[in-house]
């Protein structure tokens, strides 16, 4: 006891240690570090940013350890992406309800990661800001990917999420004292200043790139936050270095053996009809290593490749993005010069016309038809095609006797009659651009077809076996459509060139190593004709296809057609194409002498007329007699859509009462599934 008391006495008598003396700079730095915003808050936000990155990249890599894999592969890129998230989170410090806003911002970043992961389950292209512009299309095809029960669960989850944030806003703790806005704004500004410096340094040192040749690879290599924001910031076609009128005209110098005009060679004015048939997700399944098939899946397409001009076709998308392949094939422009993941149909082409093969062949007296056995409003085609030179557009709403796949897409056999009908609809030559839909995903990973004609084995999982069984069933039927179509065109009295190709690979998770071509961006094409044409085998890009077809039939119509025909293989080909595309769409249009020569067409929906002949009253029930009716035909009166029953191509039944005095005012409107009116009879 005495010893303890003596020890305590010594402690009391011990002189306190004098504090170390520090310089003014140290004290100021410590004050900053221990400041409420730059101290604990910075640490917590940094930790939260890193955690969010691990989750976001986990979904992108489709693995719970994907974030760690990304960190180990490229730690600087990981830190840079975390800095992007951190800067966004720092905005929460401007509010008294810090917890609420920090949670909200975190939820938005998590939503990005989760959405990207879900999108990659159904296609091979990651989620971009361009997808936000086509969200209406997502609602259209959602039932093809999710069951009704799953859709209900998704809606319920969204409702609960909204409710959670409402409750959080009400009950989450908030700061009692007022926000020190000077410090808060300084902190947020400092965060974004550091982010700007990091962005500049990482892009200049190529830790992250600014050009994405393969969007999926870019997300994997550079991080989802950076790539997603890049798809927002990088839109349109950037102005090329040295852009000027003289630079544009130099592209068509005498040394290039080309001119800015497109005069036809003598004696080549009698051209054949030209039909492009773009096949949804169509490839020869034997091009994929791994799966084995019990019999030939596309025997006729193989026969066509062996006997007609063919080769690999490099397309700008994989697993989805049909509209971008068709844009390249129509226009001769390359998507690589647009923003990553951009859809020109949803950007520049909403308001501007663009030179295409449709516009060009009309200079030679052709009529131009577009055909698609899917919704007319999908990708806004019902509006955009008028900016691409088409005289009419026949979509699903203008077709009768359409059969459906188990995933509720129209089968392609309906296209045979529509293509032949379009050819017969005019006396002059025709250019037809037809787009199929039968091969569209999602491909079920459980057994859908009870007795498949072709079974699948080999190096595939049980789920992928069922997906391939469904897919090869569709392409087998599509192959049969090609056989029947060429048989019909063989008997057609006029010359016809038929161009067949897949728009992109199916979303079946293939990698470059899985493909015999060595690339997931390569499909195949065939140029068939009902007259003698020399066979050539060459690989093309989709934007070269129209010029190649024109070259085969002695045609040189269109600015980019002439360019492609005279510059293929040139060392500066890409630079010149970039220059021309910018000038034609975003620049001063020097190539057109300063003025866009292409006017929006007065495009009709459907090449077949829809007419009312008479309205018949049968015991108080009205029947509309006419022609061209389809299941999407609805009786309309003064702009109001009436309850209508489709009885057949010549009869509609009005399923509600009508004033006899207004019978003469009745019209027929084509109404798509989301009640948008595509056209109305005069």
C-alpha positions in Angstrom: 0.0 0.0 0.0 2.9 2.3 1.0 4.7 1.6 -2.3 1.6 2.5 -4.4 1.2 5.8 -2.5 4.8 6.7 -3.2 4.4 5.9 -6.9 1.3 8.1 -7.2 3.2 10.9 -5.3 6.1 10.7 -7.9 3.6 11.0 -10.7 2.0 14.1 -9.2 5.4 15.7 -8.8 6.6 14.8 -12.3 6.7 17.9 -14.5 4.4 17.8 -17.5 6.0 17.4 -20.9 6.4 20.6 -22.8 4.6 20.6 -26.2 6.9 20.4 -29.2 7.3 23.6 -31.0 6.2 23.5 -34.6 6.5 25.9 -37.5 3.6 28.0 -38.8 3.4 25.9 -42.0 3.0 22.7 -40.0 0.3 24.1 -37.8 -1.6 25.4 -40.7 -1.4 22.1 -42.6 -2.5 20.2 -39.4 -5.5 22.6 -39.1 -6.5 21.9 -42.6 -6.2 18.1 -42.1 -8.1 18.1 -38.9 -10.8 20.4 -40.3 -14.3 18.8 -40.2 -14.5 18.8 -44.1 -11.0 17.8 -44.9 -10.4 15.5 -42.0 -12.8 12.7 -41.0 -15.2 13.6 -43.8 -12.6 13.3 -46.5 -11.5 10.0 -45.2 -15.0 8.6 -45.0 -15.9 9.8 -48.5 -12.7 8.4 -49.9 -13.5 5.0 -48.2 -17.0 5.1 -49.5 -15.9 6.0 -53.0 -13.5 3.0 -53.0 -16.2 0.7 -51.7 -18.6 1.9 -54.4 -16.0 1.3 -57.1 -15.5 -2.3 -55.9 -19.3 -2.9 -56.3 -19.6 -1.1 -59.6 -16.8 -3.0 -61.2 -18.0 -6.2 -59.7 -21.2 -5.9 -61.7 -19.3 -4.8 -64.8 -16.9 -7.8 -64.5 -19.9 -10.1 -63.6 -17.9 -11.3 -60.6 -18.0 -10.4 -56.9 -14.2 -10.0 -57.1 -14.3 -7.9 -60.3 -13.6 -4.7 -58.4 -10.5 -6.2 -56.9 -9.4 -7.6 -60.3 -9.7 -4.1 -61.8 -7.8 -2.6 -58.9 -4.9 -5.1 -59.3 -4.8 -4.7 -63.0 -4.8 -0.9 -63.1 -4.6 0.7 -59.7 -4.2 4.2 -61.0 -7.3 3.9 -63.2 -9.1 2.5 -60.2 -8.1 5.5 -58.1 -9.0 7.9 -60.9 -12.5 6.4 -61.1 -12.8 6.5 -57.4 -11.9 10.2 -57.6 -14.8 10.7 -60.0 -17.2 9.2 -57.5 -15.6 11.1 -54.6 -16.1 14.4 -56.4 -19.8 13.7 -56.8 -20.1 12.6 -53.2 -18.4 15.8 -52.0 -21.5 17.8 -53.3 -23.4 16.3 -50.3 -21.4 18.6 -48.0 -23.3 21.6 -49.3 -26.4 20.5 -47.5 -27.4 20.1 -43.9 -29.0 16.8 -44.8 -25.6 15.3 -45.6 -26.6 11.7 -44.9 -29.6 11.9 -47.2 -27.7 13.4 -50.2 -24.6 11.2 -49.7 -26.9 8.2 -49.7 -28.8 9.4 -52.8 -25.6 10.0 -54.8 -24.2 6.7 -53.7 -27.5 5.0 -54.8 -27.2 6.7 -58.2 -23.6 5.3 -58.7 -24.8 1.9 -57.5 -27.7 2.1 -60.0 -25.2 2.7 -62.7 -23.2 -0.4 -61.8 -26.3 -2.6 -61.3 -27.8 -1.4 -64.6 -24.6 -2.0 -66.4 -24.4 -5.5 -65.0 -28.0 -6.2 -66.0 -27.5 -4.8 -69.5 -24.4 -7.0 -70.0 -26.5 -10.1 -69.1 -28.7 -9.5 -72.2 -26.3 -7.9 -74.7 -22.5 -7.5 -75.2 -22.4 -3.7 -75.1 -22.3 -1.9 -71.7 -24.7 0.7 -70.4 -24.1 4.3 -71.8 -25.8 7.7 -71.7 -27.1 7.0 -75.2 -29.3 4.2 -73.6 -31.0 6.9 -71.6 -32.3 8.3 -74.9 -33.8 5.0 -75.9 -35.4 4.1 -72.6 -38.8 3.9 -74.4 -37.4 1.0 -76.4 -36.4 -0.7 -73.2 -40.0 -0.7 -72.0 -41.0 -2.2 -75.4 -38.7 -5.2 -75.3 -38.7 -5.7 -71.5 -41.4 -8.4 -71.7 -39.1 -10.4 -74.0 -36.4 -10.5 -71.3 -38.4 -10.7 -68.0 -41.4 -12.7 -67.0 -44.6 -10.8 -65.8 -43.7 -11.8 -62.2 -40.2 -10.5 -62.6 -41.5 -7.2 -64.0 -43.9 -6.9 -61.1 -40.9 -7.4 -58.7 -38.9 -4.8 -60.5 -41.8 -2.3 -60.2 -42.3 -3.2 -56.5 -38.6 -2.7 -55.9 -38.6 0.7 -57.5 -41.6 1.7 -55.4 -39.9 0.6 -52.2 -36.8 2.4 -53.2 -38.7 5.7 -53.7 -40.4 5.1 -50.4 -37.1 4.5 -48.7 -35.7 7.8 -49.9 -38.8 9.7 -48.8 -38.5 8.2 -45.3 -34.7 8.9 -45.3 -35.3 12.5 -46.2 -37.7 12.9 -43.4 -35.9 11.0 -40.6 -32.2 11.0 -41.5 -30.1 13.1 -39.2 -29.1 16.6 -40.3 -26.6 19.1 -39.0 -27.9 21.3 -36.3 -25.6 24.2 -37.1 -25.7 26.0 -40.4 -23.5 25.0 -43.3 -20.2 26.9 -43.5 -20.7 27.5 -47.2 -17.3 29.1 -47.7 -15.5 26.0 -46.5 -18.0 23.6 -48.2 -17.9 25.3 -51.6 -14.1 25.5 -51.3 -14.0 21.8 -50.5 -16.2 20.8 -53.4 -14.3 23.1 -55.8 -11.0 21.5 -54.6 -12.4 18.0 -55.2 -13.4 18.9 -58.8 -10.1 20.7 -59.3 -8.2 17.6 -58.3 -10.5 15.5 -60.5 -9.8 17.8 -63.5 -6.1 17.5 -63.0 -6.4 13.7 -62.6 -8.5 13.6 -65.8 -6.0 15.6 -67.8 -3.1 13.5 -66.5 -4.7 10.1 -67.0 -5.8 10.9 -70.5 -2.5 12.4 -71.5 -0.5 9.5 -70.2 -3.0 7.0 -71.7 -3.8 5.4 -68.4 -7.3 5.8 -69.8 -7.9 6.4 -73.5 -10.3 8.9 -75.1 -11.1 6.7 -78.1 -12.9 3.5 -77.5 -12.6 1.0 -80.4 -14.4 -1.6 -78.3 -16.8 -0.2 -75.8 -16.9 -3.3 -73.6 -13.1 -3.5 -73.5 -12.9 0.2 -72.6 -15.3 -0.3 -69.6 -13.2 -3.3 -68.4 -9.8 -1.5 -68.9 -10.6 2.1 -67.9 -13.5 1.8 -65.4 -17.3 2.2 -65.7 -17.6 5.7 -64.2 -15.0 7.2 -66.5 -16.4 5.5 -69.6 -20.0 6.3 -68.8 -19.2 10.0 -68.3 -17.2 9.9 -71.6 -20.2 8.7 -73.5 -22.0 11.9 -72.2 -19.2 14.4 -72.8 -18.0 12.9 -76.1 -20.8 13.3 -78.7 -21.0 13.9 -82.4 -17.9 14.1 -84.6 -15.0 16.1 -83.3 -13.6 18.8 -85.6 -10.5 17.4 -87.4 -7.2 19.2 -87.1 -6.7 21.5 -90.1 -10.3 21.5 -91.2 -10.8 24.0 -94.0 -12.4 24.2 -97.5 -9.1 23.6 -99.2 -8.5 20.5 -97.0 -11.9 19.1 -98.0 -11.5 19.8 -101.7 -8.0 18.2 -101.5 -9.6 14.9 -100.7 -11.1 14.9 -104.2 -8.0 16.1 -106.0 -7.0 14.7 -109.4 -4.4 12.6 -107.7 -7.2 10.7 -106.0 -8.8 10.0 -109.4 -12.1 11.3 -108.0 -14.3 14.4 -108.1 -16.8 15.9 -105.7 -19.5 15.2 -108.3 -20.7 11.7 -109.0 -21.2 11.4 -112.7 -22.1 8.0 -114.1 -19.9 6.3 -116.7 -21.4 6.2 -120.1 -23.6 3.2 -120.9 -24.3 2.2 -117.3 -27.7 3.9 -116.7 -29.7 0.6 -116.8 -29.2 -0.5 -113.2 -30.7 -3.5 -111.4 -33.1 -3.2 -108.5 -31.1 -3.2 -105.2 -32.3 -4.9 -102.1 -30.5 -4.9 -98.8 -31.7 -7.4 -96.2 -30.1 -6.8 -92.8 -30.5 -9.9 -90.7 -31.0 -9.5 -86.9 -28.2 -11.2 -84.9 -27.5 -13.6 -87.9 -24.3 -15.5 -88.2 -23.3 -18.9 -89.3 -23.2 -20.7 -85.9 -20.3 -22.8 -87.0 -18.2 -19.6 -86.8 -18.3 -20.0 -83.0 -15.8 -22.3 -81.4 -17.1 -24.6 -78.6 -20.8 -25.5 -79.3 -21.4 -28.5 -81.6 -24.6 -28.9 -83.6 -26.4 -32.1 -84.6 -26.9 -30.9 -88.2 -26.3 -28.0 -90.4 -27.9 -24.8 -89.1 -27.7 -22.5 -92.1 -27.0 -24.8 -95.1 -28.4 -22.4 -97.7 -26.4 -19.4 -96.4 -23.3 -21.6 -96.7 -24.3 -22.4 -100.3 -24.6 -18.7 -101.0 -21.2 -18.0 -99.6 -19.7 -20.7 -101.8 -21.3 -19.4 -105.0 -21.6 -15.6 -104.7 -19.5 -12.7 -103.6 -19.0 -12.8 -99.9 -16.7 -12.2 -97.0 -16.5 -11.0 -93.4 -18.3 -7.7 -92.6 -16.9 -5.6 -89.8 -19.9 -3.9 -88.0 -19.7 -1.2 -85.3 -21.7 -3.0 -82.6 -21.8 -6.4 -80.9 -24.8 -8.1 -79.3 -27.1 -5.1 -79.9 -27.3 -1.6 -81.6 -28.9 -2.7 -84.9 -29.6 1.0 -85.9 -25.9 1.8 -86.0 -25.1 -1.0 -88.4 -27.8 0.1 -90.7 -26.7 3.7 -90.5 -23.2 2.7 -91.7 -24.6 0.5 -94.5 -26.9 3.3 -95.7 -24.6 6.3 -95.4 -21.1 5.1 -95.9 -20.1 6.8 -92.7 -18.1 5.1 -89.9 -19.4 5.2 -86.3 -15.9 5.3 -85.0 -15.8 9.1 -85.4 -18.9 9.6 -83.4 -19.0 9.6 -79.6 -18.6 6.2 -77.9 -21.9 4.3 -77.8 -23.7 7.1 -79.7 -26.8 6.5 -81.8 -27.0 9.1 -84.6 -30.7 8.2 -84.9 -31.1 9.7 -81.5 -28.8 12.7 -81.9 -27.9 14.5 -85.2 -30.4 12.6 -87.4 -33.4 13.7 -85.3 -33.1 17.1 -87.0 -30.6 16.9 -89.9 -30.7 15.0 -93.2 -27.8 12.9 -94.2 -26.6 11.7 -97.6 -27.4 8.0 -98.0 -27.7 5.5 -100.8 -31.5 6.2 -100.7 -30.9 9.8 -101.6 -28.2 9.0 -104.2 -30.0 6.4 -106.2 -33.1 8.6 -106.4 -31.0 10.8 -108.6 -31.1 7.9 -111.1 -34.9 7.5 -111.0 -35.1 4.9 -108.2 -37.8 4.7 -105.6 -36.5 4.1 -102.0 -38.4 1.8 -99.6 -37.6 0.9 -96.0 -39.1 -2.3 -94.5 -38.9 -3.6 -90.9 -41.1 -6.3 -89.2 -40.9 -4.5 -85.9 -42.3 -1.4 -84.3 -42.2 1.6 -86.6 -41.3 3.9 -83.7 -38.4 1.8 -82.6 -35.2 3.9 -82.8 -37.5 6.7 -84.1 -37.3 5.1 -87.5 -40.7 6.5 -88.4 -39.2 10.0 -88.2 -35.5 9.4 -89.0 -36.0 7.6 -92.2 -37.5 10.8 -93.8 -34.1 12.3 -93.1 -32.3 9.5 -94.8 -34.1 9.7 -98.2 -36.8 7.1 -98.1 -40.1 7.5 -99.9 -42.0 5.1 -97.7 -41.4 2.9 -94.6 -43.4 -0.3 -94.0 -43.2 -1.4 -90.4 -44.9 -4.2 -88.5 -48.0 -2.0 -88.1 -48.6 -2.2 -91.9 -48.2 -6.0 -92.2 -50.8 -8.7 -92.1 -50.5 -12.4 -91.2 -47.4 -12.0 -89.0 -46.3 -15.0 -87.0 -44.3 -14.7 -83.8 -41.3 -16.4 -82.2 -41.6 -17.9 -78.7 -40.0 -14.6 -77.5 -42.8 -12.6 -79.2 -40.8 -11.2 -82.2 -42.1 -11.3 -85.7 -40.8 -14.1 -87.8 -38.9 -13.1 -91.0 -41.1 -15.0 -93.5 -43.4 -11.9 -93.7 -40.5 -10.0 -95.3 -40.6 -12.1 -98.5 -44.0 -10.8 -99.5 -43.2 -7.2 -98.3 -40.0 -7.1 -100.4 -41.8 -8.4 -103.5 -44.7 -6.1 -102.9 -42.4 -3.1 -102.7 -40.7 -4.1 -106.0 -44.1 -4.3 -107.7 -45.4 -1.1 -106.2 -43.6 1.2 -108.7 -42.8 1.1 -112.4 -39.3 2.4 -112.0 -36.3 0.7 -110.3 -36.3 0.2 -106.6 -33.9 0.5 -103.7 -35.1 -1.5 -100.7 -33.6 -1.6 -97.3 -35.2 -4.4 -95.2 -34.4 -5.0 -91.6 -35.3 -8.4 -90.0 -36.0 -9.0 -86.3 -36.5 -12.8 -85.8 -33.1 -13.5 -84.4 -33.4 -11.0 -81.6 -32.4 -12.0 -78.1 -33.0 -12.5 -75.2 -32.1 -16.2 -75.7 -33.7 -18.4 -72.9 -31.4 -20.4 -70.6 -34.1 -22.9 -69.9 -35.8 -25.3 -72.3 -38.3 -23.5 -74.5 -38.4 -25.6 -77.6 -39.6 -29.1 -76.6 -38.3 -31.0 -79.6 -35.6 -29.0 -81.3 -34.7 -29.9 -84.8 -31.1 -29.2 -84.0 -29.5 -30.2 -80.6 -26.4 -28.6 -79.1 -23.5 -30.3 -77.4 -19.8 -29.5 -76.9 -18.0 -27.1 -74.6 -21.1 -25.1 -73.3 -22.9 -25.0 -70.0 -26.4 -26.4 -69.6 -27.9 -22.8 -69.7 -25.9 -21.9 -72.8 -27.0 -25.1 -74.5 -30.6 -24.1 -74.2 -29.8 -20.5 -75.4 -28.0 -21.9 -78.5 -30.8 -24.4 -79.2 -33.3 -21.5 -79.3 -30.9 -19.3 -81.4 -30.1 -21.9 -84.0 -33.8 -22.7 -84.4 -34.3 -19.0 -85.3 -31.4 -18.8 -87.7 -32.4 -22.1 -89.3 -35.8 -20.5 -90.1 -34.2 -17.3 -91.3 -32.0 -19.4 -93.6 -35.1 -21.0 -95.0 -36.5 -17.4 -95.6 -33.3 -16.6 -97.6 -33.9 -19.7 -99.8 -37.5 -18.8 -100.5 -36.7 -15.2 -101.1 -34.0 -15.9 -103.7 -36.2 -18.5 -105.4 -38.9 -15.7 -105.8 -36.3 -13.2 -107.0 -34.8 -15.7 -109.4 -38.2 -15.7 -111.2 -38.6 -11.9 -111.0 -38.6 -10.3 -114.5 -36.2 -7.5 -113.6 -32.6 -7.7 -112.6 -32.1 -7.7 -108.8 -29.1 -7.5 -106.6 -29.7 -8.9 -103.1 -27.3 -8.0 -100.3 -27.5 -10.2 -97.2 -25.6 -9.7 -93.9 -25.9 -10.0 -90.1 -26.2 -6.7 -88.2 -24.1 -8.0 -85.3 -23.3 -11.1 -83.3 -26.0 -12.5 -81.0 -25.7 -11.7 -77.3 -24.4 -15.1 -76.4 -21.3 -14.0 -74.5 -18.7 -14.7 -77.2 -15.2 -13.3 -77.0 -12.7 -12.7 -79.8 -11.0 -16.0 -78.9 -14.4 -17.8 -79.4 -14.7 -16.6 -83.0 -13.1 -18.2 -86.0 -12.9 -14.7 -87.5 -10.9 -13.6 -84.4 -13.3 -10.7 -83.7 -16.8 -10.3 -82.1 -17.3 -7.3 -84.5 -17.4 -9.5 -87.6 -20.4 -11.0 -89.2 -20.6 -12.2 -92.9 -22.2 -10.9 -96.0 -23.3 -12.2 -99.4 -24.0 -10.3 -102.6 -26.5 -12.4 -104.6 -28.0 -11.5 -108.0 -30.5 -13.1 -110.4 -28.1 -12.3 -113.3 -24.5 -13.2 -114.1 -22.1 -11.4 -111.8 -18.4 -12.3 -111.2 -17.8 -13.8 -107.7 -15.3 -11.9 -105.5 -14.3 -12.7 -101.9 -13.2 -9.7 -99.8 -13.6 -8.5 -96.3 -15.5 -5.2 -95.9 -16.6 -2.8 -93.2 -20.4 -2.0 -93.1 -19.7 1.6 -94.2 -18.0 0.2 -97.3 -20.8 -2.1 -98.3 -23.0 0.3 -100.3 -20.0 1.6 -102.3 -18.9 -2.0 -103.0 -22.4 -2.9 -104.3 -22.5 0.2 -106.5 -19.0 -0.7 -107.8 -20.2 -4.2 -108.8 -23.0 -2.8 -111.0 -21.0 0.1 -112.5 -22.6 2.8 -110.3 -20.8 5.9 -108.9 -23.5 7.9 -107.2 -22.8 9.8 -104.0 -20.0 11.7 -102.4 -18.9 8.9 -100.0 -19.5 6.3 -102.7 -16.9 8.0 -104.9 -14.6 8.4 -101.9 -14.8 4.7 -100.9 -14.4 3.4 -104.4 -11.3 5.5 -105.0 -9.5 5.5 -101.6 -9.9 2.0 -100.2 -6.5 1.0 -98.8 -5.1 4.5 -98.8 -2.8 5.3 -95.9 -4.7 8.4 -95.0 -8.1 6.8 -95.6 -9.3 7.3 -92.0 -8.2 10.9 -91.7 -10.0 11.8 -95.0 -13.2 10.0 -94.0 -13.2 11.8 -90.7 -12.8 15.1 -92.5 -15.6 14.4 -94.9 -18.0 13.1 -92.2 -17.4 16.2 -90.1 -17.9 18.5 -93.0 -21.1 16.8 -94.2 -22.9 16.6 -90.8 -21.3 19.2 -88.5 -19.1 21.4 -90.5 -19.7 24.1 -93.2 -20.6 21.6 -95.9 -17.8 22.6 -98.2 -18.3 19.3 -100.1 -21.8 20.6 -101.0 -20.6 24.1 -101.8 -21.9 25.3 -98.4 -25.5 24.1 -98.5 -27.1 20.8 -97.6 -28.7 19.5 -100.8 -30.8 16.8 -99.1 -34.3 17.8 -98.1 -36.5 15.8 -95.7 -38.7 13.5 -97.8 -42.5 13.4 -97.6 -42.2 9.8 -96.4 -45.4 7.7 -96.3 -45.9 4.9 -93.8 -46.4 1.8 -95.8 -46.1 1.4 -99.5 -49.6 -0.2 -99.8 -52.5 2.2 -99.7 -55.0 2.1 -96.8 -58.5 3.1 -97.9 -62.0 3.2 -96.6 -64.5 2.2 -99.3 -67.7 2.4 -97.3 -69.2 2.2 -93.8 -72.0 -0.3 -93.4 -74.7 -0.3 -90.7 -75.7 -3.9 -89.8 -78.4 -3.9 -87.1 -76.8 -0.9 -85.4 -73.3 -2.3 -85.7 -70.9 -0.4 -88.0 -68.5 -2.2 -90.2 -65.8 -0.4 -92.2 -65.0 -1.9 -95.6 -61.8 -1.0 -97.4 -58.3 -2.3 -98.1 -54.8 -2.5 -96.5 -56.1 -3.0 -93.0 -53.9 -4.8 -90.4 -54.4 -5.7 -86.7 -53.0 -2.2 -85.9 -55.7 -0.4 -87.9 -58.1 1.6 -85.7 -61.1 3.7 -86.6 -60.6 7.3 -85.6 -63.1 10.2 -85.4 -61.9 13.8 -85.1 -58.6 12.6 -83.8 -60.0 10.2 -81.2 -59.2 6.5 -81.5 -62.3 4.3 -81.3 -62.6 0.8 -80.0 -62.0 -1.3 -83.1 -61.9 -5.0 -84.0 -59.7 -6.2 -86.9 -61.8 -8.7 -88.9 -59.4 -9.0 -91.9 -57.4 -6.9 -94.4 -60.7 -5.5 -95.9 -63.0 -5.3 -92.8 -62.9 -3.5 -89.5 -65.7 -3.6 -86.9 -66.5 -0.6 -84.8 -67.0 -1.8 -81.2 -68.8 1.2 -79.9 -71.8 3.5 -80.7 -71.4 6.3 -83.2 -73.5 9.2 -84.4 -74.8 8.4 -87.9 -74.2 12.0 -88.9 -70.4 11.6 -88.3 -70.0 8.4 -90.3 -68.5 10.3 -93.2 -65.9 11.8 -90.9 -64.4 8.4 -89.9 -60.9 7.6 -90.8 -58.5 4.7 -90.2 -55.3 5.2 -88.2 -52.4 2.8 -87.8 -51.7 2.8 -84.0 -48.6 1.1 -82.6 -48.7 -0.9 -79.3 -47.9 2.2 -77.2 -50.8 4.1 -78.8 -48.6 6.4 -81.0 -50.5 7.1 -84.2 -48.1 6.4 -87.1 -50.5 7.5 -89.9 -54.1 8.3 -90.7 -56.1 8.0 -93.9 -57.1 11.2 -95.6 
